[in-house]
Amino acid sequence: MKNGKKKKISGVITIRLFIAVFIAFIVSCTVTYVLLHYQSSKNAKEQLKYANTCMALDLTTTAGGYMFEDSVRLLSVYENEGIEAAAQSLEGGNYTYFAKRDGTIFLSGNKEFIGKNVRDIEYVGATLDGLYDRGIPTDGTALYNMIPKMVKTLDGKLDVYYVIMVSIFEPDTVLLAAYSQESYDYYTEFAGQLVAVNRTVGMGGYSAIINSEKKVIGTSDTQYNGTEFEKKDLIDLYNEGKDGGTLEEGLPINYSGELMDTGLKMMIGRDVLFGEDSYYCLSRINGVYLLSLYEYSRVVSEVNDTIILIGVIEVIIFAVLFIALQLLIKLRITRKINAVNVSLAKITEGDLDEHVEVRDTREFDALSTDINTTVDKLKEYIAEAAARIDADLAVAKAIQSSALPNVFPPFPERKEFELFAVMNAAKEVGGDFYDFYMLNDHTLGFLIADVSGKSIPGAMFMMTSKTIIKSLAESGIGPAEVFTIANEKLCEGNEAEMFVTAWLGYIDLSTGLVRVANAGHNPVVLIRDGQAEYLTLKPGLMLAGMEGIHYKEQTLQLKKGDILYLYTDGITEAMDRSEEQYGEARLQKLLSFGSKYPVATDENGIAGAVCDIVTKDVAKFTDGAEQSDDITMLCLRYLG
């Protein structure tokens, strides 16, 4: 756009503000509608699940009522005609009993059950206690309950339903009347014709009962009673255990103080049933199918009514908001100037990637272009200088890398140990280093150290420290004496006041005995039998920190298979994007392998695999956060 056609700031802002408010209104209404539709559909399905559970309980109760009437007859024989008449009535009824309050059977159609206890039957004990907790009625009504779930008989041969009834004349006498699944199915189908007639689901749903022959035997819309169910394929899918909608568990019920699963499997979905597009819930109990329906049009109607109300409210809110913002903008045209000043402040503080992009008017467009051009020229000059520095650092890094042993395995002919080490510098060159060397035919020296400085100064002090320590170690003196002499040499002329933490070990490969000197370095990790622990060896003062320090030698004994893991604080102090440190506890947990040691994938063995998993875990933890310190590690596995 040419400068001559630039619009005024106030006009541009007003138009764009109106567009933004309009888009926000459309998005808000759309998202609200989708969420309301989702929630309403979810609520409808929950109501259907609840309705099916309640209908199952109603069927169970109603069918139980019919069985109750049959049980009353049997109890009346006992109460009015005596125990002998009751015994005759029980002939052939092997699993119907008369028992005492404590559960002991004293009358049964099968004498082998006399003396046994009905409380051994699942749920019977809880049901009996629940009955007696109600208290014996004084008005002559029966005290009874039914277990709405099949249970095993005392001999474990059959699954039956039990109606449990307490005699009002002899409160310590209890009747347990057993009914087979076939009997219960018959009573349930008969009861189903009554249960669904007046049942509603929420504000707009209803229920239906369908028998095993896929005929509607009970629904509030009587025109469908006795007709073939129109969607037999849904029942087939349900019976096959397939999912026509969403197959879910039925809701549990609280029975006699105990949470019991109803055993219902519910298939929930959406289809055209009884002439209406509806959400449905299909389940089965005792030979009949329970179907609850909620019309989809009612769900949509509820959502539409709500979204219209919300839309009117949002129109008012957005209109008020637009007017208020328009007035506010006219009073604050200078915000463009503030935006330019903010960008200039960032550039002044060193953020040369900042660009001024205030271009809505001719004046700000020209100003932004001039500022950005100046900054780009400055970046070019800085980039040229940085390239020269990078070249110098690359040479320094190559020199430093060549100074560290980097051929692994370092002593392939030695089978007494595995050894692997790695150093990743935070800068182009770093201050960490490691080293190892065969001091004689049976002794391996190994070292890890961390110089206080970084970049070129740290690398130079690192090279000096490494050379001095290696020279002293190869002279044949012990690790403590190596550090004592090295400390004096490093203190000489140390005007930069740099220092080194270091851990030096000599391992006798024939015995596993390790002689150790620690100059203020992190505790090393011992991994034994899959468990990692930090070695609490007393550290001395860091090297080059103070003259006249005498370091002490300590020992530790390695067993066959033990692993020593040496590291610098660049690992434990590595931070993620929220500046949380990796920490010693996380490292110890990672190295506690248990029986699942890392698998060696190359000739570096398990020692190389250990370093690899630590490197990957630290990288995963930091998740791309800038590395603030060198990361160096050395792993030694003693094989005996």
C-alpha positions in Angstrom: 0.0 0.0 0.0 1.4 3.4 -1.0 1.8 6.0 1.7 -0.8 8.3 0.1 -3.5 5.7 0.7 -2.7 5.0 4.4 -5.7 5.3 6.6 -6.0 7.2 9.8 -5.1 5.3 13.0 -8.6 5.8 14.6 -10.4 4.6 11.5 -8.2 1.5 11.1 -8.5 0.5 14.7 -12.3 1.0 14.8 -12.9 -1.3 11.8 -10.6 -4.0 13.0 -12.0 -3.9 16.5 -15.5 -4.4 15.1 -14.3 -7.4 13.0 -12.6 -8.9 16.0 -15.6 -8.4 18.2 -17.9 -10.0 15.6 -15.6 -13.0 15.1 -15.3 -13.4 18.9 -19.2 -13.4 19.1 -19.5 -16.0 16.4 -16.8 -18.2 17.9 -18.2 -17.9 21.4 -21.7 -18.9 20.2 -20.4 -21.8 18.2 -18.2 -23.2 21.0 -21.0 -22.7 23.5 -23.5 -24.5 21.3 -21.1 -27.5 20.8 -20.4 -27.7 24.5 -24.1 -27.4 25.4 -25.0 -30.1 22.9 -22.3 -32.4 24.2 -23.4 -31.9 27.8 -27.1 -32.3 27.1 -26.4 -35.5 25.2 -24.2 -36.7 28.0 -26.9 -35.9 30.6 -29.6 -37.7 28.5 -27.4 -40.8 28.3 -26.8 -40.7 32.1 -30.5 -40.5 32.7 -31.1 -43.5 30.4 -28.5 -45.5 32.4 -30.2 -44.5 35.6 -33.6 -45.3 34.2 -32.5 -48.8 33.1 -31.0 -49.5 36.5 -34.2 -48.4 38.3 -36.4 -50.4 35.9 -34.2 -53.5 36.6 -34.8 -53.0 40.3 -38.5 -52.5 39.8 -38.7 -55.7 37.7 -36.7 -57.5 40.4 -39.0 -56.1 43.1 -42.3 -56.8 41.3 -41.2 -60.3 40.3 -40.1 -60.8 43.9 -43.6 -59.7 45.0 -45.1 -62.5 43.0 -42.7 -65.0 44.5 -43.4 -63.4 47.9 -47.0 -64.3 47.6 -46.0 -67.9 46.9 -43.6 -67.8 49.9 -46.4 -66.5 52.1 -48.4 -69.6 51.4 -45.6 -71.9 52.4 -44.9 -69.9 55.6 -48.7 -69.9 56.4 -48.6 -73.7 56.3 -45.9 -73.7 58.9 -47.5 -71.1 61.1 -51.1 -72.5 60.9 -50.7 -76.3 60.3 -47.4 -77.1 62.0 -44.0 -78.3 61.2 -45.1 -81.7 59.8 -47.4 -80.1 57.2 -44.6 -77.7 56.3 -42.2 -80.6 55.9 -44.7 -82.2 53.4 -44.9 -78.9 51.5 -41.1 -78.9 51.2 -40.9 -82.4 49.6 -39.0 -82.0 46.3 -37.8 -78.5 47.3 -34.2 -79.3 48.1 -33.1 -75.7 48.4 -36.0 -74.1 50.4 -35.3 -74.1 54.1 -36.7 -73.1 57.4 -34.0 -71.8 59.7 -33.4 -70.1 63.0 -32.4 -66.5 63.4 -28.8 -67.5 63.7 -29.1 -69.3 60.3 -29.2 -72.9 61.5 -31.5 -75.0 59.2 -34.1 -77.1 61.0 -36.4 -78.0 58.2 -35.6 -78.8 54.5 -36.9 -80.9 51.7 -33.4 -82.5 51.7 -32.4 -83.7 55.2 -28.7 -83.4 54.4 -29.0 -79.7 54.8 -30.5 -79.8 58.3 -28.0 -78.3 60.8 -26.2 -76.3 58.2 -26.2 -72.5 58.2 -27.9 -70.4 55.6 -25.6 -67.5 56.5 -22.9 -69.3 54.5 -24.9 -68.3 51.4 -23.7 -65.1 49.8 -25.7 -61.9 50.9 -28.0 -64.0 53.1 -26.3 -63.0 56.3 -26.4 -59.3 55.4 -30.0 -59.5 54.4 -31.1 -61.3 57.6 -29.4 -58.7 59.7 -31.0 -55.9 57.7 -34.5 -57.5 58.2 -34.1 -57.8 61.9 -32.7 -54.3 62.1 -36.1 -53.0 60.9 -37.8 -54.5 64.0 -40.7 -57.0 64.0 -43.9 -55.3 62.7 -46.7 -55.0 65.2 -49.5 -54.6 62.6 -49.3 -58.2 61.3 -47.4 -57.3 58.0 -44.7 -59.6 56.8 -41.0 -58.9 57.2 -39.3 -60.0 54.1 -36.7 -59.2 51.4 -35.3 -60.7 48.2 -31.7 -61.0 47.1 -31.8 -59.3 43.6 -28.9 -61.4 42.3 -28.4 -65.2 41.8 -26.3 -66.9 44.5 -24.9 -70.4 44.8 -26.8 -72.9 47.0 -25.2 -74.5 50.0 -23.9 -77.5 48.0 -22.8 -75.2 45.1 -24.8 -77.1 42.6 -27.3 -74.5 41.5 -27.7 -70.7 41.1 -31.0 -69.5 42.6 -32.8 -66.5 43.9 -33.9 -66.4 47.5 -36.9 -64.8 49.1 -36.2 -64.4 52.8 -39.2 -64.1 55.2 -39.4 -63.8 59.0 -42.4 -65.4 60.7 -44.4 -62.7 62.5 -45.7 -65.4 65.0 -42.3 -66.9 65.6 -39.7 -64.1 65.0 -36.8 -66.5 65.5 -38.0 -68.5 62.5 -36.9 -67.6 59.0 -38.1 -69.0 55.6 -35.7 -69.1 52.7 -37.6 -69.9 49.5 -35.5 -70.7 46.5 -36.5 -69.9 42.9 -34.8 -71.0 39.7 -33.9 -68.7 36.8 -36.8 -70.1 34.8 -39.3 -69.2 37.5 -37.8 -65.7 37.9 -37.8 -65.1 34.1 -41.5 -66.0 34.0 -42.4 -63.7 36.9 -40.2 -61.0 35.4 -41.9 -61.1 32.0 -45.3 -61.0 33.6 -44.2 -58.0 35.7 -42.6 -56.3 32.8 -46.0 -55.6 31.3 -46.8 -53.4 34.2 -43.5 -51.8 35.1 -42.8 -49.8 31.9 -46.3 -48.3 31.4 -45.9 -45.3 33.6 -42.2 -44.9 33.7 -40.6 -41.7 32.3 -37.0 -40.7 31.7 -36.1 -37.1 32.6 -38.4 -34.6 31.0 -39.0 -36.3 27.7 -38.1 -40.0 27.7 -39.9 -43.2 28.3 -39.2 -47.0 28.7 -40.2 -50.2 27.1 -40.0 -53.9 27.9 -39.2 -56.5 25.2 -39.5 -60.2 25.7 -37.1 -62.9 24.5 -39.1 -63.3 21.3 -38.4 -59.6 20.5 -41.9 -58.5 21.1 -42.9 -55.3 22.9 -44.8 -56.4 26.1 -44.9 -53.1 28.0 -44.5 -49.4 27.1 -46.3 -46.1 27.9 -47.4 -45.9 24.2 -49.8 -48.8 24.2 -50.1 -48.9 20.4 -46.8 -50.8 20.4 -47.7 -53.4 23.0 -47.7 -56.9 21.5 -45.9 -55.7 18.3 -42.6 -56.9 16.9 -39.7 -54.8 18.0 -38.6 -52.8 14.9 -34.9 -52.9 15.5 -34.1 -56.5 16.1 -30.5 -56.0 14.9 -29.8 -53.9 18.1 -30.8 -56.9 20.2 -28.7 -59.2 18.1 -25.7 -56.9 18.5 -26.3 -56.8 22.2 -26.6 -60.6 22.5 -23.4 -61.0 20.5 -21.5 -58.7 22.8 -20.9 -56.3 20.0 -21.2 -52.5 20.2 -24.0 -50.8 18.4 -23.5 -47.7 20.5 -21.3 -47.7 23.6 -21.2 -50.9 25.8 -21.0 -49.9 29.5 -21.4 -51.4 32.9 -24.7 -50.7 34.7 -24.8 -48.6 37.8 -24.2 -50.4 41.1 -26.9 -50.4 43.9 -26.7 -50.2 47.6 -28.2 -53.4 49.0 -28.4 -54.1 52.8 -25.5 -51.7 53.4 -23.4 -53.4 50.7 -22.6 -52.0 47.3 -23.6 -54.7 44.8 -23.2 -54.9 41.1 -26.5 -55.2 39.3 -24.8 -57.3 36.6 -26.4 -55.1 33.8 -24.6 -54.6 30.6 -25.9 -51.5 28.9 -25.6 -50.6 25.2 -26.0 -46.9 24.7 -26.4 -45.2 21.3 -28.7 -43.3 19.0 -31.2 -44.7 16.4 -34.7 -44.2 15.1 -36.9 -46.2 17.5 -40.7 -46.2 17.7 -40.7 -43.6 14.9 -38.4 -41.1 16.7 -34.7 -40.3 16.4 -33.7 -41.1 20.0 -30.8 -41.8 22.3 -31.4 -45.3 23.7 -30.1 -47.6 26.5 -30.6 -51.3 26.0 -29.9 -54.0 28.7 -31.2 -57.4 29.7 -32.3 -58.9 33.0 -34.1 -62.2 33.7 -35.0 -63.0 30.1 -36.4 -59.6 29.1 -34.8 -56.6 27.5 -35.0 -53.1 29.1 -35.1 -50.2 26.7 -35.1 -46.6 27.8 -35.4 -43.8 25.2 -34.8 -40.0 25.1 -35.9 -38.1 22.0 -33.0 -36.4 20.2 -35.3 -33.5 19.1 -35.9 -32.7 22.8 -32.1 -32.5 23.4 -31.7 -30.2 20.4 -34.7 -28.1 21.6 -33.2 -27.7 25.0 -29.9 -26.7 23.5 -31.6 -24.2 21.1 -33.6 -22.5 23.9 -30.4 -22.1 25.9 -28.2 -20.8 23.1 -30.8 -18.2 22.1 -30.8 -16.9 25.7 -27.0 -16.9 25.8 -26.8 -15.3 22.3 -29.0 -12.4 23.4 -26.9 -11.9 26.5 -23.6 -12.0 24.6 -24.9 -9.5 22.0 -25.5 -7.0 24.8 -22.2 -7.7 26.4 -20.2 -7.5 23.2 -22.0 -4.3 22.1 -21.2 -2.6 25.4 -17.6 -3.9 25.2 -17.2 -2.6 21.6 -18.4 0.9 22.5 -16.2 1.1 25.6 -13.1 0.0 23.7 -13.8 2.4 20.8 -13.9 5.3 23.2 -10.8 4.1 25.0 -8.8 3.8 21.8 -9.7 7.3 20.8 -8.1 8.5 24.0 -5.0 6.4 23.6 -3.7 6.8 20.1 -0.3 7.2 21.5 -0.1 3.4 22.2 1.6 3.1 18.8 4.4 5.3 20.0 4.6 3.3 23.2 4.9 0.1 21.1 7.8 1.6 19.1 9.5 2.6 22.4 9.1 -0.9 23.8 10.9 -2.4 20.8 13.6 0.2 21.0 14.2 -0.6 24.7 14.6 -4.3 23.8 17.1 -3.5 21.1 19.0 -1.2 23.4 19.2 -4.1 26.0 20.7 -6.4 23.3 17.7 -8.1 21.7 18.7 -7.6 18.1 16.0 -10.0 16.8 13.4 -7.5 17.9 11.7 -5.8 14.9 9.5 -2.7 15.0 6.3 -3.6 13.1 4.0 -0.6 13.7 2.9 0.0 10.1 -0.7 1.0 10.2 0.0 4.6 9.3 2.5 6.4 7.0 4.5 7.9 9.8 4.9 4.7 11.8 5.6 2.7 8.7 8.5 4.9 7.7 9.8 5.0 11.3 9.6 1.2 11.6 11.5 0.7 8.3 14.3 3.0 9.4 14.8 1.4 12.8 14.8 -2.2 11.4 17.3 -1.3 8.7 19.7 0.1 11.2 19.4 -2.9 13.5 19.9 -5.3 10.5 23.1 -3.6 9.6 24.3 -3.8 13.2 23.5 -7.5 13.3 25.6 -8.1 10.2 28.6 -6.5 11.8 28.1 -8.5 15.0 27.6 -11.7 13.0 30.9 -11.2 11.2 32.7 -10.8 14.6 30.9 -13.8 16.0 32.0 -15.9 13.1 35.6 -15.2 13.7 35.2 -16.0 17.4 33.4 -19.2 16.6 36.2 -20.3 14.3 38.7 -19.8 17.2 36.5 -21.7 19.6 36.1 -24.5 17.2 39.8 -24.9 17.0 40.0 -24.8 20.8 37.3 -27.4 21.1 39.1 -29.7 18.7 42.3 -29.4 20.7 40.5 -30.1 24.0 38.6 -33.1 22.6 41.9 -34.6 21.3 43.4 -34.2 24.8 40.7 -36.5 26.4 40.9 -40.2 25.7 38.0 -41.0 23.4 38.7 -44.5 22.0 36.5 -47.1 23.6 37.0 -49.7 24.8 40.3 -48.2 25.8 42.0 -51.5 26.7 40.2 -54.1 24.7 42.7 -56.8 25.8 41.7 -56.4 29.5 38.7 -58.5 30.5 38.6 -57.5 34.2 36.5 -54.3 33.6 34.4 -52.2 31.3 35.1 -48.5 31.0 33.3 -45.7 29.2 33.3 -41.9 29.6 31.8 -38.9 27.8 32.0 -35.1 28.1 29.5 -32.6 26.6 30.6 -29.0 27.1 28.0 -26.3 27.8 30.1 -23.8 25.7 32.3 -24.5 22.7 34.9 -25.6 25.2 34.4 -26.6 28.8 36.2 -27.0 32.1 35.2 -30.7 32.9 37.5 -33.5 32.1 38.1 -37.2 32.7 41.1 -39.5 32.4 42.2 -43.1 32.9 45.5 -45.0 32.5 47.1 -48.3 33.3 49.5 -47.6 36.1 50.9 -51.1 36.0 49.8 -54.5 34.9 47.1 -54.9 37.5 46.2 -51.3 38.5 43.9 -48.9 36.6 43.8 -45.2 37.5 40.7 -43.3 36.7 39.7 -39.7 37.2 36.9 -37.2 36.9 37.2 -33.4 37.5 35.4 -30.1 37.2 37.1 -26.8 36.7 35.4 -23.7 38.1 35.7 -21.7 34.9 34.2 -22.2 31.5 35.1 -21.3 27.9 38.8 -20.6 27.0 40.0 -19.8 30.6 38.4 -23.0 31.9 39.7 -25.1 29.1 43.3 -23.8 29.7 43.1 -24.5 33.4 41.6 -27.9 32.7 44.5 -28.8 30.4 47.0 -27.8 33.0 45.3 -29.8 35.8 44.9 -32.9 33.6 48.6 -32.9 32.6 49.8 -32.4 36.2 47.6 -35.1 37.7 48.4 -37.6 35.0 52.1 -37.0 35.3 52.0 -37.5 39.1 49.8 -40.6 38.9 52.1 -42.3 36.4 55.1 -41.6 38.6 53.8 -44.3 40.9 52.7 -42.3 44.0 49.3 -42.9 45.6 46.1 -40.9 44.8 46.2 -38.8 48.0 49.8 -37.8 47.4 49.0 -37.0 43.8 46.4 -34.5 44.9 48.6 -33.0 47.6 51.4 -32.2 45.1 49.0 -31.2 42.3 47.3 -28.7 44.7 50.6 -27.0 45.4 51.5 -26.7 41.7 48.0 -25.4 40.7 48.1 -22.8 43.4 51.2 -21.3 42.0 50.4 -18.2 39.8 46.7 -18.8 40.1 45.8 -15.2 39.8 42.4 -15.9 38.3 41.6 -17.8 41.5 40.2 -20.8 39.6 39.9 -24.2 41.3 39.3 -27.9 40.4 37.1 -30.5 42.1 38.4 -34.0 41.4 37.9 -37.7 42.3 40.8 -40.0 41.6 40.7 -43.8 42.1 43.3 -46.6 41.7 41.7 -50.1 41.3 43.6 -53.3 41.8 42.0 -55.4 39.0 43.0 -58.6 40.7 41.2 -57.9 44.0 38.7 -55.1 43.3 40.2 -52.9 46.0 39.9 -49.2 45.1 42.2 -46.5 46.7 40.5 -43.1 46.5 41.3 -39.5 47.0 38.5 -36.9 46.8 39.2 -33.2 46.3 35.8 -31.6 46.9 34.0 -33.6 44.2 30.5 -35.0 44.1 30.0 -38.3 45.7 30.2 -41.2 43.2 27.5 -43.7 42.8 28.0 -47.4 43.6 25.6 -49.8 41.7 25.5 -53.2 43.4 23.0 -55.9 42.8 20.8 -53.4 40.9 20.6 -50.8 43.7 22.4 -47.5 43.5 23.8 -45.6 46.5 26.0 -42.6 47.0 29.4 -43.4 48.6 29.9 -41.3 51.7 33.6 -40.9 51.4 34.9 -37.9 53.2 35.9 -35.2 50.6 38.9 -32.9 50.9 39.2 -29.3 49.8 39.2 -28.6 46.1 42.5 -28.4 44.2 44.0 -24.9 43.8 41.8 -23.6 46.6 44.5 -23.2 49.3 48.1 -24.1 49.7 49.4 -26.6 52.3 46.5 -29.0 52.1 47.2 -32.7 52.7 44.7 -35.1 51.2 43.8 -38.4 52.7 43.5 -41.7 51.0 40.4 -43.9 51.5 39.5 -47.3 50.2 36.4 -49.2 49.0 36.0 -52.8 48.0 34.3 -53.7 44.7 32.6 -57.0 44.1 32.3 -58.8 40.8 29.6 -57.0 38.7 29.8 -53.7 40.8 29.5 -50.5 38.9 31.1 -47.1 39.8 29.5 -44.1 38.2 31.4 -40.8 38.4 29.9 -37.5 37.2 30.1 -33.8 37.5 27.5 -31.4 38.8 26.4 -30.6 35.3 24.1 -33.6 35.6 22.5 -33.1 39.0 22.2 -29.4 38.4 20.8 -29.6 34.9 17.5 -27.6 34.8 14.3 -27.9 32.9 12.3 -25.0 31.5 10.8 -24.3 34.9 14.3 -24.2 36.4 13.8 -27.3 38.4 17.1 -29.2 38.9 17.6 -32.8 37.9 18.9 -33.7 41.4 20.7 -36.5 43.1 17.5 -38.4 44.0 16.4 -38.6 40.4 19.9 -39.9 39.3 19.9 -42.5 42.1 16.4 -43.7 41.1 17.5 -43.9 37.5 20.6 -46.0 38.3 18.7 -48.4 40.6 18.0 -50.9 37.9 16.9 -53.8 40.0 17.0 -56.9 37.9 16.7 -54.9 34.6 20.2 -53.8 33.9 20.6 -51.8 30.7 21.4 -54.0 27.7 24.9 -53.5 26.2 24.5 -52.7 22.5 28.1 -52.5 21.5 31.6 -53.4 22.6 31.5 -50.8 25.4 29.3 -53.1 27.4 27.0 -52.2 30.3 29.3 -49.3 31.2 28.6 -47.6 27.9 24.9 -48.4 28.2 24.7 -46.7 31.7 26.2 -43.5 30.3 23.8 -43.6 27.4 20.6 -43.9 29.6 21.8 -41.1 31.8 22.5 -38.8 28.8 19.1 -39.5 27.3 17.3 -39.1 30.7 18.9 -35.7 31.3 18.1 -34.6 27.8 14.5 -35.7 28.2 14.3 -33.9 31.6 15.7 -30.6 30.3 13.5 -30.8 27.2 15.6 -28.4 25.2 16.4 -26.0 28.0 19.8 -24.3 27.6 22.7 -26.3 29.1 24.3 -24.2 31.8 27.2 -26.4 32.8 29.4 -29.1 31.3 28.0 -32.7 31.5 30.7 -35.2 32.1 30.5 -38.8 33.3 32.7 -41.9 33.7 31.4 -45.4 34.3 33.6 -48.4 35.4 32.1 -51.9 35.7 34.4 -54.4 37.6 34.2 -57.9 36.2 36.7 -59.6 38.5 
